[in-house]
């Protein structure tokens, strides 16, 4: 009973797959995997959105730093004018 696979059904002839059939199955599975990865654009879009968000964050930080120093200087001028007039 070494060549019998279970569940065994009497009257059904079991045969082994040829090497060509196994190679074809492997090729088909590999092709399906490649096709599934090629059509998945969600990962690329997430990376693109991440890059855009980081670029926007850098621009905001630079603008706040630049405006912050200008505002500090402007408040110093206003503060000294208020002290001299008061």
Gaussian input, Z-matrix of N, CA and C with variables (Angstrom, degrees):
# hf/3-21g

backbone

0 1
 N
 C     1     B1
 C     2     B2     1     A1
 N     3     B3     2     A2     1     D1
 C     4     B4     3     A3     2     D2
 C     5     B5     4     A4     3     D3
 N     6     B6     5     A5     4     D4
 C     7     B7     6     A6     5     D5
 C     8     B8     7     A7     6     D6
 N     9     B9     8     A8     7     D7
 C    10    B10     9     A9     8     D8
 C    11    B11    10    A10     9     D9
 N    12    B12    11    A11    10    D10
 C    13    B13    12    A12    11    D11
 C    14    B14    13    A13    12    D12
 N    15    B15    14    A14    13    D13
 C    16    B16    15    A15    14    D14
 C    17    B17    16    A16    15    D15
 N    18    B18    17    A17    16    D16
 C    19    B19    18    A18    17    D17
 C    20    B20    19    A19    18    D18
 N    21    B21    20    A20    19    D19
 C    22    B22    21    A21    20    D20
 C    23    B23    22    A22    21    D21
 N    24    B24    23    A23    22    D22
 C    25    B25    24    A24    23    D23
 C    26    B26    25    A25    24    D24
 N    27    B27    26    A26    25    D25
 C    28    B28    27    A27    26    D26
 C    29    B29    28    A28    27    D27
 N    30    B30    29    A29    28    D28
 C    31    B31    30    A30    29    D29
 C    32    B32    31    A31    30    D30
 N    33    B33    32    A32    31    D31
 C    34    B34    33    A33    32    D32
 C    35    B35    34    A34    33    D33
 N    36    B36    35    A35    34    D34
 C    37    B37    36    A36    35    D35
 C    38    B38    37    A37    36    D36
 N    39    B39    38    A38    37    D37
 C    40    B40    39    A39    38    D38
 C    41    B41    40    A40    39    D39
 N    42    B42    41    A41    40    D40
 C    43    B43    42    A42    41    D41
 C    44    B44    43    A43    42    D42
 N    45    B45    44    A44    43    D43
 C    46    B46    45    A45    44    D44
 C    47    B47    46    A46    45    D45
 N    48    B48    47    A47    46    D46
 C    49    B49    48    A48    47    D47
 C    50    B50    49    A49    48    D48
 N    51    B51    50    A50    49    D49
 C    52    B52    51    A51    50    D50
 C    53    B53    52    A52    51    D51
 N    54    B54    53    A53    52    D52
 C    55    B55    54    A54    53    D53
 C    56    B56    55    A55    54    D54
 N    57    B57    56    A56    55    D55
 C    58    B58    57    A57    56    D56
 C    59    B59    58    A58    57    D57
 N    60    B60    59    A59    58    D58
 C    61    B61    60    A60    59    D59
 C    62    B62    61    A61    60    D60
 N    63    B63    62    A62    61    D61
 C    64    B64    63    A63    62    D62
 C    65    B65    64    A64    63    D63
 N    66    B66    65    A65    64    D64
 C    67    B67    66    A66    65    D65
 C    68    B68    67    A67    66    D66
 N    69    B69    68    A68    67    D67
 C    70    B70    69    A69    68    D68
 C    71    B71    70    A70    69    D69
 N    72    B72    71    A71    70    D70
 C    73    B73    72    A72    71    D71
 C    74    B74    73    A73    72    D72
 N    75    B75    74    A74    73    D73
 C    76    B76    75    A75    74    D74
 C    77    B77    76    A76    75    D75
 N    78    B78    77    A77    76    D76
 C    79    B79    78    A78    77    D77
 C    80    B80    79    A79    78    D78
 N    81    B81    80    A80    79    D79
 C    82    B82    81    A81    80    D80
 C    83    B83    82    A82    81    D81
 N    84    B84    83    A83    82    D82
 C    85    B85    84    A84    83    D83
 C    86    B86    85    A85    84    D84
 N    87    B87    86    A86    85    D85
 C    88    B88    87    A87    86    D86
 C    89    B89    88    A88    87    D87
 N    90    B90    89    A89    88    D88
 C    91    B91    90    A90    89    D89
 C    92    B92    91    A91    90    D90
 N    93    B93    92    A92    91    D91
 C    94    B94    93    A93    92    D92
 C    95    B95    94    A94    93    D93
 N    96    B96    95    A95    94    D94
 C    97    B97    96    A96    95    D95
 C    98    B98    97    A97    96    D96
 N    99    B99    98    A98    97    D97
 C   100   B100    99    A99    98    D98
 C   101   B101   100   A100    99    D99
 N   102   B102   101   A101   100   D100
 C   103   B103   102   A102   101   D101
 C   104   B104   103   A103   102   D102
 N   105   B105   104   A104   103   D103
 C   106   B106   105   A105   104   D104
 C   107   B107   106   A106   105   D105
 N   108   B108   107   A107   106   D106
 C   109   B109   108   A108   107   D107
 C   110   B110   109   A109   108   D108
 N   111   B111   110   A110   109   D109
 C   112   B112   111   A111   110   D110
 C   113   B113   112   A112   111   D111
 N   114   B114   113   A113   112   D112
 C   115   B115   114   A114   113   D113
 C   116   B116   115   A115   114   D114
 N   117   B117   116   A116   115   D115
 C   118   B118   117   A117   116   D116
 C   119   B119   118   A118   117   D117
 N   120   B120   119   A119   118   D118
 C   121   B121   120   A120   119   D119
 C   122   B122   121   A121   120   D120
 N   123   B123   122   A122   121   D121
 C   124   B124   123   A123   122   D122
 C   125   B125   124   A124   123   D123
 N   126   B126   125   A125   124   D124
 C   127   B127   126   A126   125   D125
 C   128   B128   127   A127   126   D126
 N   129   B129   128   A128   127   D127
 C   130   B130   129   A129   128   D128
 C   131   B131   130   A130   129   D129
 N   132   B132   131   A131   130   D130
 C   133   B133   132   A132   131   D131
 C   134   B134   133   A133   132   D132
 N   135   B135   134   A134   133   D133
 C   136   B136   135   A135   134   D134
 C   137   B137   136   A136   135   D135
 N   138   B138   137   A137   136   D136
 C   139   B139   138   A138   137   D137
 C   140   B140   139   A139   138   D138
 N   141   B141   140   A140   139   D139
 C   142   B142   141   A141   140   D140
 C   143   B143   142   A142   141   D141
 N   144   B144   143   A143   142   D142
 C   145   B145   144   A144   143   D143
 C   146   B146   145   A145   144   D144
 N   147   B147   146   A146   145   D145
 C   148   B148   147   A147   146   D146
 C   149   B149   148   A148   147   D147
 N   150   B150   149   A149   148   D148
 C   151   B151   150   A150   149   D149
 C   152   B152   151   A151   150   D150
 N   153   B153   152   A152   151   D151
 C   154   B154   153   A153   152   D152
 C   155   B155   154   A154   153   D153
 N   156   B156   155   A155   154   D154
 C   157   B157   156   A156   155   D155
 C   158   B158   157   A157   156   D156
 N   159   B159   158   A158   157   D157
 C   160   B160   159   A159   158   D158
 C   161   B161   160   A160   159   D159
 N   162   B162   161   A161   160   D160
 C   163   B163   162   A162   161   D161
 C   164   B164   163   A163   162   D162
 N   165   B165   164   A164   163   D163
 C   166   B166   165   A165   164   D164
 C   167   B167   166   A166   165   D165
 N   168   B168   167   A167   166   D166
 C   169   B169   168   A168   167   D167
 C   170   B170   169   A169   168   D168
 N   171   B171   170   A170   169   D169
 C   172   B172   171   A171   170   D170
 C   173   B173   172   A172   171   D171
 N   174   B174   173   A173   172   D172
 C   175   B175   174   A174   173   D173
 C   176   B176   175   A175   174   D174
 N   177   B177   176   A176   175   D175
 C   178   B178   177   A177   176   D176
 C   179   B179   178   A178   177   D177
 N   180   B180   179   A179   178   D178
 C   181   B181   180   A180   179   D179
 C   182   B182   181   A181   180   D180
 N   183   B183   182   A182   181   D181
 C   184   B184   183   A183   182   D182
 C   185   B185   184   A184   183   D183
 N   186   B186   185   A185   184   D184
 C   187   B187   186   A186   185   D185
 C   188   B188   187   A187   186   D186
 N   189   B189   188   A188   187   D187
 C   190   B190   189   A189   188   D188
 C   191   B191   190   A190   189   D189
 N   192   B192   191   A191   190   D190
 C   193   B193   192   A192   191   D191
 C   194   B194   193   A193   192   D192
 N   195   B195   194   A194   193   D193
 C   196   B196   195   A195   194   D194
 C   197   B197   196   A196   195   D195
 N   198   B198   197   A197   196   D196
 C   199   B199   198   A198   197   D197
 C   200   B200   199   A199   198   D198
 N   201   B201   200   A200   199   D199
 C   202   B202   201   A201   200   D200
 C   203   B203   202   A202   201   D201
 N   204   B204   203   A203   202   D202
 C   205   B205   204   A204   203   D203
 C   206   B206   205   A205   204   D204
 N   207   B207   206   A206   205   D205
 C   208   B208   207   A207   206   D206
 C   209   B209   208   A208   207   D207
 N   210   B210   209   A209   208   D208
 C   211   B211   210   A210   209   D209
 C   212   B212   211   A211   210   D210
 N   213   B213   212   A212   211   D211
 C   214   B214   213   A213   212   D212
 C   215   B215   214   A214   213   D213
 N   216   B216   215   A215   214   D214
 C   217   B217   216   A216   215   D215
 C   218   B218   217   A217   216   D216
 N   219   B219   218   A218   217   D217
 C   220   B220   219   A219   218   D218
 C   221   B221   220   A220   219   D219
 N   222   B222   221   A221   220   D220
 C   223   B223   222   A222   221   D221
 C   224   B224   223   A223   222   D222
 N   225   B225   224   A224   223   D223
 C   226   B226   225   A225   224   D224
 C   227   B227   226   A226   225   D225
 N   228   B228   227   A227   226   D226
 C   229   B229   228   A228   227   D227
 C   230   B230   229   A229   228   D228
 N   231   B231   230   A230   229   D229
 C   232   B232   231   A231   230   D230
 C   233   B233   232   A232   231   D231
 N   234   B234   233   A233   232   D232
 C   235   B235   234   A234   233   D233
 C   236   B236   235   A235   234   D234
 N   237   B237   236   A236   235   D235
 C   238   B238   237   A237   236   D236
 C   239   B239   238   A238   237   D237
 N   240   B240   239   A239   238   D238
 C   241   B241   240   A240   239   D239
 C   242   B242   241   A241   240   D240
 N   243   B243   242   A242   241   D241
 C   244   B244   243   A243   242   D242
 C   245   B245   244   A244   243   D243
 N   246   B246   245   A245   244   D244
 C   247   B247   246   A246   245   D245
 C   248   B248   247   A247   246   D246
 N   249   B249   248   A248   247   D247
 C   250   B250   249   A249   248   D248
 C   251   B251   250   A250   249   D249
 N   252   B252   251   A251   250   D250
 C   253   B253   252   A252   251   D251
 C   254   B254   253   A253   252   D252
 N   255   B255   254   A254   253   D253
 C   256   B256   255   A255   254   D254
 C   257   B257   256   A256   255   D255

   B1=1.4552
   B2=1.5215
   B3=1.3005
   B4=1.4502
   B5=1.5155
   B6=1.3490
   B7=1.4579
   B8=1.5079
   B9=1.3265
   B10=1.4617
   B11=1.5209
   B12=1.3216
   B13=1.4607
   B14=1.5198
   B15=1.2881
   B16=1.4536
   B17=1.5025
   B18=1.2849
   B19=1.4583
   B20=1.5282
   B21=1.3086
   B22=1.4560
   B23=1.5147
   B24=1.3192
   B25=1.4645
   B26=1.5221
   B27=1.2924
   B28=1.4638
   B29=1.5312
   B30=1.2891
   B31=1.4514
   B32=1.5207
   B33=1.3287
   B34=1.4630
   B35=1.5193
   B36=1.3008
   B37=1.4618
   B38=1.5243
   B39=1.3101
   B40=1.4525
   B41=1.5176
   B42=1.3253
   B43=1.4531
   B44=1.5232
   B45=1.2843
   B46=1.4567
   B47=1.5120
   B48=1.3280
   B49=1.4571
   B50=1.5208
   B51=1.2989
   B52=1.4608
   B53=1.5232
   B54=1.3084
   B55=1.4606
   B56=1.5172
   B57=1.3169
   B58=1.4661
   B59=1.5309
   B60=1.3305
   B61=1.4582
   B62=1.5301
   B63=1.3084
   B64=1.4675
   B65=1.5294
   B66=1.3332
   B67=1.4633
   B68=1.5161
   B69=1.3348
   B70=1.4673
   B71=1.5295
   B72=1.3270
   B73=1.4666
   B74=1.5290
   B75=1.3242
   B76=1.4538
   B77=1.5260
   B78=1.3272
   B79=1.4632
   B80=1.5236
   B81=1.3283
   B82=1.4654
   B83=1.5201
   B84=1.3287
   B85=1.4677
   B86=1.5238
   B87=1.3374
   B88=1.4664
   B89=1.5241
   B90=1.3282
   B91=1.4651
   B92=1.5265
   B93=1.3300
   B94=1.4630
   B95=1.5242
   B96=1.3300
   B97=1.4635
   B98=1.5241
   B99=1.3205
   B100=1.4668
   B101=1.5235
   B102=1.3192
   B103=1.4671
   B104=1.5183
   B105=1.3255
   B106=1.4675
   B107=1.5233
   B108=1.3335
   B109=1.4615
   B110=1.5214
   B111=1.3184
   B112=1.4556
   B113=1.5221
   B114=1.3154
   B115=1.4602
   B116=1.5194
   B117=1.3319
   B118=1.4619
   B119=1.5229
   B120=1.3369
   B121=1.4565
   B122=1.5246
   B123=1.3080
   B124=1.4540
   B125=1.5213
   B126=1.3232
   B127=1.4525
   B128=1.5168
   B129=1.3208
   B130=1.4616
   B131=1.5187
   B132=1.3153
   B133=1.4619
   B134=1.5228
   B135=1.3048
   B136=1.4640
   B137=1.5307
   B138=1.3122
   B139=1.4665
   B140=1.5264
   B141=1.3243
   B142=1.4669
   B143=1.5180
   B144=1.3307
   B145=1.4639
   B146=1.5249
   B147=1.3166
   B148=1.4625
   B149=1.5148
   B150=1.3345
   B151=1.4656
   B152=1.5191
   B153=1.3305
   B154=1.4666
   B155=1.5192
   B156=1.3287
   B157=1.4649
   B158=1.5225
   B159=1.3254
   B160=1.4675
   B161=1.5256
   B162=1.3300
   B163=1.4660
   B164=1.5256
   B165=1.3267
   B166=1.4659
   B167=1.5268
   B168=1.3434
   B169=1.4672
   B170=1.5277
   B171=1.3301
   B172=1.4709
   B173=1.5277
   B174=1.3276
   B175=1.4635
   B176=1.5300
   B177=1.3161
   B178=1.4696
   B179=1.5297
   B180=1.3249
   B181=1.4716
   B182=1.5202
   B183=1.3364
   B184=1.4710
   B185=1.5263
   B186=1.3440
   B187=1.4662
   B188=1.5238
   B189=1.3148
   B190=1.4706
   B191=1.5254
   B192=1.3269
   B193=1.4707
   B194=1.5210
   B195=1.3181
   B196=1.4636
   B197=1.5253
   B198=1.3336
   B199=1.4637
   B200=1.5274
   B201=1.3438
   B202=1.4633
   B203=1.5079
   B204=1.3293
   B205=1.4716
   B206=1.5226
   B207=1.3260
   B208=1.4676
   B209=1.5217
   B210=1.3328
   B211=1.4659
   B212=1.5182
   B213=1.3078
   B214=1.4567
   B215=1.5296
   B216=1.3085
   B217=1.4706
   B218=1.5253
   B219=1.3350
   B220=1.4617
   B221=1.5357
   B222=1.3184
   B223=1.4608
   B224=1.5303
   B225=1.3174
   B226=1.4670
   B227=1.5243
   B228=1.3473
   B229=1.4744
   B230=1.5138
   B231=1.3330
   B232=1.4700
   B233=1.5199
   B234=1.3345
   B235=1.4653
   B236=1.5200
   B237=1.3217
   B238=1.4667
   B239=1.5151
   B240=1.3501
   B241=1.4738
   B242=1.5116
   B243=1.3163
   B244=1.4700
   B245=1.5279
   B246=1.3337
   B247=1.4688
   B248=1.5257
   B249=1.3128
   B250=1.4750
   B251=1.5065
   B252=1.3235
   B253=1.4597
   B254=1.5147
   B255=1.2821
   B256=1.4574
   B257=1.4746
   A1=111.06
   A2=118.00
   A3=119.52
   A4=112.97
   A5=119.87
   A6=121.55
   A7=114.03
   A8=118.39
   A9=121.44
   A10=109.37
   A11=115.46
   A12=119.82
   A13=108.73
   A14=117.29
   A15=121.05
   A16=109.80
   A17=123.45
   A18=124.07
   A19=110.92
   A20=115.07
   A21=121.73
   A22=109.49
   A23=115.35
   A24=120.36
   A25=108.27
   A26=117.05
   A27=119.42
   A28=110.57
   A29=117.31
   A30=122.15
   A31=113.21
   A32=118.11
   A33=121.25
   A34=107.82
   A35=115.74
   A36=120.11
   A37=108.28
   A38=115.90
   A39=121.30
   A40=108.68
   A41=115.61
   A42=118.79
   A43=108.54
   A44=115.74
   A45=120.76
   A46=108.79
   A47=115.93
   A48=120.66
   A49=109.03
   A50=114.85
   A51=118.51
   A52=109.41
   A53=115.18
   A54=119.81
   A55=110.56
   A56=116.61
   A57=120.87
   A58=111.01
   A59=117.07
   A60=120.13
   A61=110.84
   A62=117.60
   A63=121.25
   A64=110.73
   A65=116.00
   A66=119.95
   A67=110.47
   A68=116.40
   A69=120.18
   A70=110.85
   A71=117.48
   A72=120.31
   A73=110.65
   A74=116.34
   A75=120.76
   A76=110.68
   A77=116.47
   A78=121.21
   A79=110.86
   A80=116.78
   A81=120.75
   A82=111.24
   A83=116.71
   A84=120.10
   A85=111.19
   A86=116.82
   A87=120.36
   A88=110.70
   A89=116.77
   A90=120.74
   A91=110.79
   A92=117.19
   A93=120.61
   A94=110.56
   A95=117.56
   A96=121.06
   A97=110.94
   A98=117.07
   A99=120.76
   A100=110.43
   A101=116.85
   A102=120.02
   A103=111.47
   A104=117.41
   A105=119.23
   A106=110.79
   A107=117.50
   A108=119.20
   A109=111.29
   A110=117.13
   A111=120.11
   A112=111.22
   A113=118.60
   A114=120.96
   A115=112.76
   A116=118.42
   A117=120.56
   A118=109.36
   A119=116.22
   A120=121.40
   A121=111.86
   A122=117.76
   A123=120.66
   A124=111.55
   A125=118.13
   A126=120.77
   A127=111.87
   A128=116.54
   A129=120.54
   A130=110.42
   A131=117.51
   A132=119.16
   A133=110.50
   A134=117.48
   A135=119.96
   A136=110.07
   A137=117.37
   A138=120.67
   A139=110.01
   A140=116.58
   A141=119.78
   A142=111.22
   A143=117.55
   A144=120.25
   A145=110.36
   A146=117.61
   A147=120.81
   A148=111.71
   A149=116.78
   A150=120.24
   A151=111.63
   A152=117.36
   A153=120.32
   A154=110.95
   A155=117.13
   A156=120.62
   A157=110.32
   A158=117.26
   A159=118.86
   A160=111.19
   A161=117.93
   A162=120.32
   A163=110.95
   A164=117.06
   A165=120.83
   A166=110.35
   A167=116.64
   A168=120.08
   A169=111.02
   A170=117.10
   A171=120.25
   A172=110.32
   A173=117.40
   A174=121.04
   A175=110.45
   A176=117.10
   A177=120.62
   A178=110.45
   A179=116.78
   A180=119.90
   A181=110.78
   A182=116.79
   A183=120.03
   A184=111.12
   A185=117.21
   A186=120.22
   A187=110.95
   A188=117.38
   A189=120.44
   A190=110.17
   A191=117.21
   A192=119.44
   A193=110.55
   A194=118.01
   A195=121.61
   A196=111.25
   A197=116.58
   A198=120.07
   A199=110.21
   A200=115.90
   A201=119.62
   A202=112.18
   A203=118.29
   A204=119.83
   A205=110.69
   A206=116.71
   A207=119.01
   A208=111.21
   A209=116.59
   A210=119.65
   A211=111.06
   A212=117.58
   A213=120.70
   A214=110.09
   A215=116.54
   A216=120.24
   A217=110.40
   A218=117.50
   A219=120.61
   A220=110.51
   A221=118.07
   A222=120.15
   A223=111.24
   A224=117.09
   A225=119.44
   A226=110.95
   A227=116.62
   A228=120.62
   A229=110.32
   A230=116.78
   A231=120.99
   A232=109.74
   A233=116.94
   A234=120.79
   A235=112.25
   A236=118.41
   A237=120.66
   A238=111.58
   A239=117.59
   A240=119.67
   A241=110.97
   A242=117.06
   A243=119.80
   A244=109.45
   A245=117.52
   A246=120.74
   A247=111.77
   A248=116.58
   A249=118.83
   A250=111.88
   A251=119.42
   A252=121.35
   A253=111.57
   A254=119.07
   A255=120.73
   A256=113.42
   D1=30.24
   D2=-175.91
   D3=-77.17
   D4=-26.44
   D5=-177.52
   D6=-95.88
   D7=6.60
   D8=-176.20
   D9=-91.41
   D10=132.12
   D11=174.63
   D12=-103.74
   D13=148.94
   D14=-177.42
   D15=-103.84
   D16=146.37
   D17=2.10
   D18=-74.31
   D19=131.21
   D20=-178.19
   D21=-83.66
   D22=128.63
   D23=175.23
   D24=-116.55
   D25=120.31
   D26=-179.23
   D27=-63.91
   D28=143.10
   D29=177.17
   D30=92.52
   D31=-11.56
   D32=178.75
   D33=-99.78
   D34=128.87
   D35=-179.62
   D36=-89.36
   D37=120.61
   D38=178.55
   D39=-92.04
   D40=135.67
   D41=177.95
   D42=-130.64
   D43=154.67
   D44=177.73
   D45=-87.30
   D46=150.25
   D47=176.90
   D48=-73.86
   D49=143.80
   D50=177.18
   D51=-76.32
   D52=167.09
   D53=179.35
   D54=-63.44
   D55=-35.27
   D56=179.07
   D57=-66.01
   D58=-40.64
   D59=178.68
   D60=-65.25
   D61=-41.01
   D62=178.95
   D63=-65.30
   D64=-41.19
   D65=178.17
   D66=-64.38
   D67=-40.56
   D68=-179.87
   D69=-66.31
   D70=-39.44
   D71=177.15
   D72=-63.04
   D73=-43.21
   D74=179.50
   D75=-63.32
   D76=-43.57
   D77=178.86
   D78=-62.46
   D79=-42.29
   D80=-179.63
   D81=-64.46
   D82=-41.75
   D83=178.71
   D84=-66.07
   D85=-40.92
   D86=178.93
   D87=-65.01
   D88=-40.58
   D89=179.13
   D90=-65.26
   D91=-40.28
   D92=178.22
   D93=-64.70
   D94=-38.52
   D95=178.48
   D96=-65.56
   D97=-43.44
   D98=179.19
   D99=-64.21
   D100=-42.17
   D101=179.22
   D102=-65.02
   D103=-37.27
   D104=179.55
   D105=-68.43
   D106=-35.53
   D107=178.78
   D108=-73.91
   D109=-30.23
   D110=-179.01
   D111=-70.68
   D112=-31.29
   D113=-176.44
   D114=-89.37
   D115=-7.37
   D116=179.97
   D117=-84.04
   D118=104.18
   D119=179.65
   D120=-100.70
   D121=-3.16
   D122=-175.34
   D123=-65.77
   D124=-38.85
   D125=179.61
   D126=-65.09
   D127=-41.62
   D128=179.28
   D129=-66.65
   D130=-39.65
   D131=-179.27
   D132=-67.81
   D133=-36.19
   D134=178.36
   D135=-64.13
   D136=-39.51
   D137=178.24
   D138=-66.22
   D139=-42.24
   D140=178.73
   D141=-62.69
   D142=-43.23
   D143=177.96
   D144=-63.72
   D145=-38.63
   D146=177.88
   D147=-62.38
   D148=-41.73
   D149=177.50
   D150=-64.70
   D151=-40.66
   D152=179.13
   D153=-64.81
   D154=-42.71
   D155=-179.70
   D156=-64.15
   D157=-41.37
   D158=179.59
   D159=-66.96
   D160=-37.41
   D161=177.25
   D162=-65.49
   D163=-42.12
   D164=177.42
   D165=-62.48
   D166=-39.95
   D167=179.19
   D168=-63.62
   D169=-40.24
   D170=178.60
   D171=-63.99
   D172=-42.09
   D173=179.21
   D174=-64.14
   D175=-42.56
   D176=179.67
   D177=-64.08
   D178=-43.54
   D179=179.82
   D180=-62.78
   D181=-42.69
   D182=178.86
   D183=-64.58
   D184=-41.49
   D185=-179.88
   D186=-65.68
   D187=-42.55
   D188=179.83
   D189=-65.63
   D190=-39.96
   D191=178.93
   D192=-65.07
   D193=-42.58
   D194=-179.70
   D195=-67.75
   D196=-46.42
   D197=-179.66
   D198=-68.91
   D199=-34.46
   D200=179.76
   D201=-60.93
   D202=-43.40
   D203=179.43
   D204=-69.85
   D205=-37.27
   D206=177.60
   D207=-66.49
   D208=-40.78
   D209=178.27
   D210=-65.43
   D211=-38.12
   D212=178.94
   D213=-62.54
   D214=-44.40
   D215=178.64
   D216=-64.92
   D217=-40.03
   D218=-179.66
   D219=-66.33
   D220=-40.90
   D221=178.33
   D222=-67.17
   D223=-33.49
   D224=175.71
   D225=-63.16
   D226=-43.11
   D227=178.65
   D228=-63.31
   D229=-46.35
   D230=-179.71
   D231=-63.51
   D232=-41.18
   D233=179.82
   D234=-62.68
   D235=-42.01
   D236=179.00
   D237=-69.16
   D238=-35.52
   D239=177.50
   D240=-67.83
   D241=-36.73
   D242=179.06
   D243=-67.50
   D244=-40.30
   D245=-179.96
   D246=-66.37
   D247=-37.53
   D248=-178.55
   D249=-74.48
   D250=-32.45
   D251=179.04
   D252=-81.25
   D253=-22.85
   D254=-177.20
   D255=-83.73

